[in-house]
C-alpha cells in the first residue's frame, strides 16, 4: 500500500519566509528519487533548487510557476511505495531509462524511485539542508504517464489540498478524456491551488481546462489563484478574457496584457487630467500600473484625496528589493557608521597589473589586485574584519576573510562572497571573482555564495563616479569603496604631472574601532595602490 508523503517548502535560511516558484522540475505521475530536485524557487537572495527527501511517485504539485509560496507550505506530495515492480526491479542495462534511479539512491533502494527498502522511505532522506539542497547527487528520473485507473497512481489516495494526477497550469492529462467538460459538469474546489474538478468523473484527475463556475453559469478556464488575485485587484472580469493556454486556459500573461491594454486606453483618455474614470470592467477612479520587474502588476490606490496621478507606478518592496531595503534600514538603525577617504596615485598599480597579464599567464583583474590589497590590510588591522553581537554586547573578531564584492545584475545589486579570500593568491582571487560575477548575472548564485561575508569591497568606479558613502553590509563592520581611476594633475617626484588617480573611501562601524585604526587601514591600502611592491612585505 502506497503511503502519501507531503513535502513542504523548507526553511531557506537568512530569515527568508517565502519563495517564488520559478520552474517545476517534475510533473505529476513522475517517479522521483530521494534527494532529487523537484522545483526551482527564487528567494530574495538567490535561485535555489529544492530537493525532495522522499522517493516515489509525485501525486500532486502545489502552486504554478510565478506563485509565491511561504515557508512550510506544501510543494509536492509523493506516493512512497507506489512504483511498479517492473520499475522497482529495473537495474543497469534494462529498459530505455536503465540508469534511472541509479544515482543518488541508497543501497537497497527500489530502482527508479530511490526509496529504501523495508519501509525506510517513510522518513525520507533527512538531508534537506537549509538553502543548499542535499548532500546526495540528484538522480536521473523516469516519467510515468498513467491512463485512467491504471499505472502507479492506481489505488493512491488523493492528498488533501492537492490535485491527484494533474498539475497546476498544465493542459489536460494525456489519454484522459473529458477534461474541461467534466469540470463544468459539477465543479468542487480541491486544494489550495484553486483547481476545481468533478470528483468521481472521468478526467477529473487532470487539471487542464479546470475552472470555476461563475454566477452566470459560465465556466472560467483559470487555475492559478495568483491570476485570480491579479484580476480582482485590478478590476478585471475574467469572463471577458480569452486564454492563450491550452483549451483556453487563462494565464498570468493574459491578465498582464489586459491590464497594459486598459492602461494605454486610460492614459490616452486622460489627456492630462489627474484622475481617470475606468471602463465598465474597472473600479471608478483607479489607476493601474504597468508591469514592474518580472511582470509584477500592482494597482494604484484611489486617486481622490491622495494626490495620486493616473498612471503612476508602484513597485512592491518584495523579493530582492524588499530584502535589500530591510538590510539597508537595519544597517542604518544599528550601526554608528563613519567614513574617511583619501586620493591615491594608481599609475604604478595599473602598470603592475599590465605586467601580470603577460601572454599565456592567467588573466588578473584590477578588482582582484585590490582584493589582495584588502586582505593584506585586514591582516594588519583585524578589528575591521569583525562583527558586533548586540545581544551579548561583544565585538567578535573573525578568523577568516570572506570577501564580498558588489555586482550589478539585471535582478539588481547582489554581493557575491569569495570564501577564504585571505588564503588565495591574486590569480585565484581573479578566477573566483570572474566565476561569481558570471554566475550572478545568470541568476544562479546559491545562498552559500551570497551570505556570511565578513568585509565588502565596493567598486562604484565602474559607474563613472569618484566617491561614495555606502551603507555597510550588515552585520559586517566595514566596506572599502573604490572610485573611478581618472587622469588628473598630480605632484609626482616634486613635479606636476598627469597621473591616474583614484579616490578610496572606508565606511566603518565606530563600535569596533576608532578613527586611528580606520585611518591606518585606509592609508595602508592607499600606499599599496601607489607602491604595489609593498605587498611583498605581507607575503
C-alpha positions in Angstrom: 0.0 0.0 0.0 1.4 3.3 -1.0 1.9 6.0 1.6 1.5 9.6 0.5 4.1 11.9 2.0 3.8 15.7 1.8 7.0 17.7 1.2 6.8 21.4 2.3 9.0 24.3 1.4 11.9 24.1 3.9 13.4 27.0 5.8 15.8 28.5 3.3 17.8 30.4 6.0 18.8 34.0 6.5 15.4 34.9 7.8 13.6 34.2 4.4 10.0 33.5 4.9 8.8 32.9 1.3 10.0 32.0 -2.2 8.6 32.3 -5.7 8.2 29.2 -7.9 10.3 29.7 -11.0 10.3 26.3 -12.6 8.8 22.9 -11.9 11.4 20.1 -12.5 8.9 17.2 -12.1 5.4 16.5 -13.2 2.5 14.7 -11.6 2.9 11.0 -12.2 6.7 11.2 -12.5 8.9 8.9 -10.5 11.4 10.8 -8.4 14.4 9.6 -6.4 15.3 10.5 -2.8 17.0 14.0 -2.7 16.1 14.7 -6.4 15.4 18.4 -7.0 11.8 18.9 -7.8 11.4 22.7 -8.1 13.5 25.7 -8.6 12.5 28.7 -6.5 13.7 32.3 -6.3 14.2 33.8 -2.9 15.2 37.3 -2.1 18.8 36.3 -2.4 19.2 33.5 -4.9 17.7 30.9 -7.2 17.6 27.6 -5.3 16.8 24.0 -6.5 14.8 22.4 -3.7 15.4 18.6 -3.4 12.6 16.3 -2.1 13.6 13.9 0.7 11.1 11.2 -0.4 11.4 8.7 -3.3 8.3 7.6 -5.2 5.6 8.9 -7.5 4.6 12.6 -7.5 0.9 12.7 -6.8 0.4 16.5 -6.6 2.1 19.8 -7.1 1.1 22.9 -5.3 1.3 26.3 -7.0 2.1 27.2 -10.5 5.2 28.9 -11.8 5.2 32.6 -10.6 3.3 31.9 -7.5 4.7 32.9 -4.1 4.9 30.1 -1.5 5.5 30.7 2.2 7.9 28.5 4.2 6.1 25.5 5.5 3.5 25.4 2.7 3.2 22.1 0.7 5.2 21.8 -2.5 4.5 18.3 -3.7 3.1 15.0 -2.3 4.9 11.8 -3.1 3.4 8.3 -3.0 6.1 6.2 -1.4 6.0 2.6 -2.4 3.8 3.3 -5.5 6.5 2.4 -8.0 5.5 -0.6 -10.1 7.5 -3.8 -9.5 9.0 -3.8 -13.0 10.4 -0.3 -12.5 11.5 -1.0 -8.9 13.5 -4.0 -10.1 14.9 -2.3 -13.1 18.7 -2.1 -12.9 21.5 -1.0 -15.2 21.1 -2.3 -18.7 17.3 -2.8 -18.6 14.8 -0.6 -20.4 15.3 2.8 -22.1 16.0 4.5 -18.9 18.3 1.9 -17.4 20.2 4.4 -15.3 17.1 5.9 -13.8 17.3 5.9 -10.0 20.9 4.5 -10.1 22.4 7.8 -8.9 21.6 9.4 -5.6 19.7 6.4 -4.2 20.8 4.4 -1.2 21.9 0.7 -1.2 18.9 -1.4 -1.4 16.9 1.4 -2.9 13.9 0.5 -5.0 15.1 1.2 -8.5 13.9 4.4 -10.1 12.2 5.7 -7.0 15.3 5.7 -5.0 13.2 4.7 -1.9 14.9 2.5 0.6 13.5 -1.0 1.3 11.8 -2.2 4.4 9.7 1.0 4.7 12.6 3.2 5.5 11.4 5.7 2.9 8.7 6.8 5.2 11.1 9.0 7.0 12.8 10.4 3.8 16.5 11.1 3.5 16.7 13.7 6.2 19.3 15.5 4.1 17.4 18.7 3.1 19.9 21.3 4.2 18.9 24.9 4.7 19.0 26.6 1.3 21.6 24.4 -0.2 19.9 21.2 -1.3 21.2 17.8 -0.1 24.5 16.1 0.1 23.5 13.4 -2.3 23.7 13.8 -6.1 20.5 14.4 -7.9 19.2 11.2 -9.5 18.0 10.7 -13.0 14.3 10.2 -13.2 11.8 8.3 -15.3 8.5 9.8 -16.2 5.2 7.8 -16.0 2.1 8.9 -17.8 -0.7 6.7 -16.4 -4.0 6.2 -18.0 -7.3 6.4 -16.2 -7.5 3.8 -13.4 -4.1 2.3 -14.2 -0.4 2.8 -13.6 1.5 3.7 -10.4 -1.3 6.1 -9.3 -3.9 3.4 -9.1 -5.1 3.0 -5.5 -3.2 6.0 -4.3 -5.5 8.2 -2.1 -5.9 11.8 -3.2 -3.9 14.0 -0.8 -5.8 16.8 1.0 -5.3 20.2 -0.6 -3.7 18.8 -3.8 -4.6 17.6 -7.2 -4.1 13.9 -7.9 -3.0 13.1 -11.4 -2.8 16.7 -12.7 -0.5 19.6 -12.4 -1.3 23.3 -11.9 -1.2 25.3 -15.0 -0.8 22.3 -17.3 -3.1 21.1 -20.1 -5.4 18.0 -19.9 -3.7 14.8 -18.8 -2.6 12.7 -21.8 -5.0 10.0 -22.6 -7.6 11.3 -20.1 -11.0 12.1 -21.7 -13.4 14.6 -20.5 -11.1 17.3 -19.1 -12.9 20.6 -19.2 -16.4 19.0 -19.7 -16.0 17.1 -16.5 -15.0 20.2 -14.7 -18.0 22.2 -15.9 -20.4 19.3 -15.1 -20.1 19.6 -11.3 -17.2 21.7 -10.0 -15.9 21.2 -6.5 -13.0 23.1 -5.1 -9.9 21.0 -4.5 -6.9 22.2 -2.5 -5.0 25.4 -2.0 -4.1 25.9 -5.7 -7.6 26.7 -6.7 -8.1 23.8 -9.1 -11.7 22.7 -9.5 -12.7 19.2 -10.6 -15.7 17.0 -10.6 -15.0 14.2 -8.1 -15.5 10.8 -9.5 -15.8 12.0 -13.0 -13.5 10.7 -15.8 -10.9 13.2 -16.4 -11.3 14.9 -13.0 -7.8 13.9 -12.2 -6.4 16.2 -14.9 -6.0 19.9 -14.2 -6.3 21.2 -17.7 -9.4 23.0 -18.6 -10.1 23.3 -14.9 -12.1 26.4 -13.9 -14.7 27.9 -11.6 -18.4 28.3 -12.4 -19.3 32.0 -12.1 -22.6 33.4 -11.1 -24.0 33.4 -14.6 -23.2 29.7 -15.1 -20.2 30.3 -17.3 -17.0 28.3 -16.6 -13.9 30.4 -16.5 -10.8 28.4 -17.5 -8.4 29.6 -14.9 -6.4 27.6 -12.4 -3.9 29.9 -10.7 -5.0 31.8 -7.6 -2.3 34.4 -8.5 -4.2 35.0 -11.8 -7.5 35.4 -10.0 -5.9 37.8 -7.4 -4.3 39.9 -10.1 -7.6 40.2 -12.0 -9.5 41.0 -8.8 -7.0 43.7 -7.6 -7.0 45.3 -11.0 -10.8 45.2 -11.6 -10.7 42.8 -14.5 -13.6 40.4 -15.4 -12.0 37.1 -16.2 -15.1 36.2 -18.2 -14.2 38.8 -20.8 -10.7 37.4 -21.4 -9.6 34.8 -23.9 -7.0 32.5 -22.5 -3.9 31.7 -24.6 -3.2 28.5 -22.7 -4.2 25.0 -23.7 -8.0 24.6 -24.0 -8.4 28.4 -23.5 -6.7 28.4 -20.1 -6.3 32.0 -18.8 -2.6 32.5 -17.9 -0.9 35.3 -16.0 0.4 36.8 -19.2 -3.2 37.1 -20.5 -4.1 39.2 -17.4 -1.0 41.3 -17.7 -1.7 42.1 -21.3 -5.3 43.1 -20.5 -4.0 45.4 -17.7 -1.5 47.0 -20.0 -4.1 47.5 -22.8 -6.5 49.1 -20.4 -3.8 51.3 -19.0 -2.9 52.5 -22.5 -6.6 53.3 -23.1 -6.9 55.2 -19.8 -3.7 57.1 -20.4 -4.9 58.2 -23.9 -8.3 59.2 -22.5 -6.9 61.1 -19.5 -5.5 63.9 -21.7 -3.5 65.5 -18.9 -6.2 65.1 -16.2 -5.0 64.0 -12.7 -7.6 61.2 -12.5 -9.4 58.9 -14.8 -12.6 57.0 -14.9 -12.1 53.4 -15.5 -14.2 51.4 -18.0 -17.0 49.1 -17.2 -14.6 46.4 -16.1 -12.7 48.5 -13.6 -13.1 50.4 -10.3 -14.1 54.0 -10.9 -11.2 56.4 -10.2 -8.4 53.8 -10.0 -5.3 54.0 -12.0 -3.3 50.8 -13.0 0.4 50.4 -13.2 2.3 48.7 -15.9 4.4 45.6 -15.4 7.1 46.2 -12.8 10.0 43.8 -12.6 9.3 40.3 -13.9 5.7 41.0 -14.6 4.6 42.0 -11.1 1.5 44.1 -11.6 0.1 46.3 -8.8 -2.9 48.5 -8.5 -2.6 52.2 -7.6 -5.0 53.3 -4.8 -7.9 55.6 -5.4 -6.7 59.0 -6.7 -9.3 61.0 -4.8 -7.9 62.7 -1.7 -4.4 61.2 -2.2 -2.9 63.4 -4.9 -2.1 60.3 -6.9 -1.8 60.9 -10.6 -3.2 58.4 -13.1 -0.7 56.0 -14.5 1.7 56.3 -11.6 3.8 53.2 -11.0 4.1 51.4 -7.7 6.8 48.7 -7.2 6.3 46.4 -4.3 9.2 46.1 -1.9 9.3 42.3 -2.1 11.8 39.7 -3.1 15.3 41.1 -3.7 14.1 44.7 -3.4 12.4 44.1 -0.1 15.3 42.1 1.4 17.8 44.9 0.3 15.5 47.6 1.8 15.3 45.8 5.1 19.0 45.2 5.3 19.9 48.8 4.4 17.4 50.1 7.0 18.7 47.7 9.7 22.3 48.8 9.0 21.4 52.4 9.4 19.4 51.8 12.5 22.0 49.6 14.3 25.5 50.7 13.0 27.0 54.0 14.0 29.0 54.4 10.8 31.7 56.9 9.8 33.6 57.4 6.6 37.1 58.5 5.8 38.6 58.9 2.3 41.9 59.6 0.5 43.1 60.1 -3.0 45.9 57.9 -4.3 48.1 57.7 -7.4 47.2 54.4 -9.1 49.6 54.8 -12.0 52.0 52.1 -10.7 49.1 49.8 -9.8 47.9 49.8 -13.4 51.4 49.2 -14.6 51.8 46.3 -12.2 48.6 44.7 -13.5 49.7 45.1 -17.1 52.9 43.3 -16.2 51.0 40.4 -14.6 48.8 39.9 -17.7 51.6 38.5 -20.0 50.5 36.1 -22.8 50.0 32.6 -21.5 49.5 33.6 -17.9 46.2 33.6 -16.0 44.4 36.9 -16.5 44.3 39.1 -13.4 41.6 41.7 -13.0 42.1 45.1 -11.3 39.4 44.2 -8.8 41.4 41.0 -7.9 44.5 43.1 -7.2 42.5 45.4 -5.0 41.0 42.4 -3.2 44.5 41.1 -2.5 45.5 44.6 -1.1 42.3 44.4 1.0 43.2 41.0 2.6 46.7 42.2 3.3 45.3 45.3 5.1 42.8 43.3 7.1 45.7 41.1 8.3 47.3 44.2 9.7 44.0 45.7 11.0 41.9 42.7 12.1 39.5 44.9 14.0 37.8 45.7 10.7 37.1 42.0 10.0 34.6 41.6 12.7 31.0 41.9 13.7 29.1 43.1 16.8 27.0 40.7 18.8 24.3 43.1 20.1 22.7 40.5 22.4 26.0 39.6 24.2 27.3 43.2 23.8 30.6 41.8 22.4 32.8 42.5 19.4 33.5 39.3 17.6 36.7 39.3 15.5 36.5 36.7 12.8 39.3 34.3 11.9 39.0 34.3 8.1 38.2 36.9 5.5 35.2 36.1 3.4 35.3 39.0 0.9 32.1 40.3 -0.6 32.1 42.4 -3.7 29.2 44.4 -5.1 28.0 43.2 -8.5 25.2 44.8 -10.6 22.9 42.4 -12.4 19.6 42.6 -14.2 17.9 41.4 -11.0 19.5 44.2 -9.0 22.6 44.6 -6.8 24.0 41.4 -5.3 27.1 40.8 -3.2 28.8 37.5 -4.0 31.2 36.3 -1.4 34.7 34.9 -2.1 35.2 32.4 0.6 38.6 32.3 2.4 39.9 35.2 0.4 42.9 35.6 2.8 44.2 32.3 1.7 44.0 32.9 -2.1 46.6 34.3 -4.5 45.8 37.2 -6.8 45.3 34.8 -9.7 42.9 32.6 -7.6 41.0 35.7 -6.5 40.7 36.9 -10.1 39.3 33.5 -11.2 36.8 33.2 -8.4 35.6 36.8 -8.8 35.1 36.2 -12.5 33.2 32.9 -11.8 30.9 34.5 -9.2 30.2 37.6 -11.4 29.2 35.4 -14.3 27.0 33.2 -12.1 25.4 36.3 -10.6 24.5 37.7 -14.0 22.9 34.4 -14.9 20.9 34.4 -11.7 22.4 31.2 -10.5 24.2 32.1 -7.2 23.4 29.9 -4.3 22.7 31.2 -0.8 26.2 30.0 0.3 27.7 32.2 -2.3 25.7 35.2 -1.2 25.9 35.1 2.6 28.3 35.1 5.6 30.7 37.7 4.2 33.0 39.5 6.7 34.1 42.5 4.6 32.9 44.1 1.4 34.8 45.7 -1.5 32.6 48.1 -3.4 33.9 49.2 -6.8 31.5 52.0 -7.6 34.1 53.5 -10.0 32.5 51.3 -12.8 29.6 53.8 -12.8 32.0 56.7 -13.5 31.8 58.3 -10.1 34.6 59.4 -7.8 33.3 58.9 -4.3 30.5 57.5 -2.2 29.5 57.0 1.4 27.9 53.5 1.1 25.8 51.7 3.7 27.7 48.9 5.5 26.5 45.4 4.5 25.0 44.4 7.9 26.3 42.6 10.0 29.8 43.4 8.7 31.9 46.2 10.3 33.4 47.9 7.2 33.3 48.5 3.5 36.1 49.7 1.2 34.9 51.9 -1.7 36.9 52.3 -5.0 36.1 55.3 -7.2 36.9 55.7 -10.9 40.5 55.9 -12.0 40.9 59.1 -14.0 43.8 61.2 -15.4 44.4 64.2 -13.1 47.2 66.6 -12.4 49.3 65.3 -9.6 52.6 66.2 -7.9 54.9 63.3 -8.7 58.5 63.4 -7.5 58.4 67.1 -6.9 56.9 68.0 -10.3 53.5 68.5 -11.7 52.4 65.5 -13.9 49.3 63.9 -15.3 48.7 60.7 -13.3 46.0 58.1 -12.9 44.3 59.0 -9.6 41.6 57.1 -7.6 39.6 58.0 -4.6 39.4 55.4 -1.8 36.8 55.5 1.0 36.4 53.4 4.1 33.0 53.3 5.8 33.3 51.6 9.2 31.4 50.7 12.3 32.7 53.1 15.0 31.9 50.5 17.7 34.7 48.1 16.5 37.4 50.7 16.2 38.3 54.3 16.4 39.4 56.7 13.6 43.1 55.9 14.1 42.6 52.2 13.2 40.3 53.1 10.3 42.8 55.7 9.0 45.7 53.3 9.4 43.8 50.7 7.3 43.0 53.2 4.6 46.5 54.6 4.5 48.0 51.1 4.1 45.6 50.4 1.2 46.5 53.8 -0.5 50.2 53.1 0.0 49.9 49.7 -1.7 47.9 51.3 -4.6 50.7 53.8 -5.1 53.5 51.3 -4.5 52.3 47.7 -5.2 55.7 46.4 -4.2 54.7 47.0 -0.6 52.5 43.9 -0.9 55.7 41.7 -1.0 56.2 42.6 2.7 52.9 40.9 3.6 53.6 37.6 1.8 
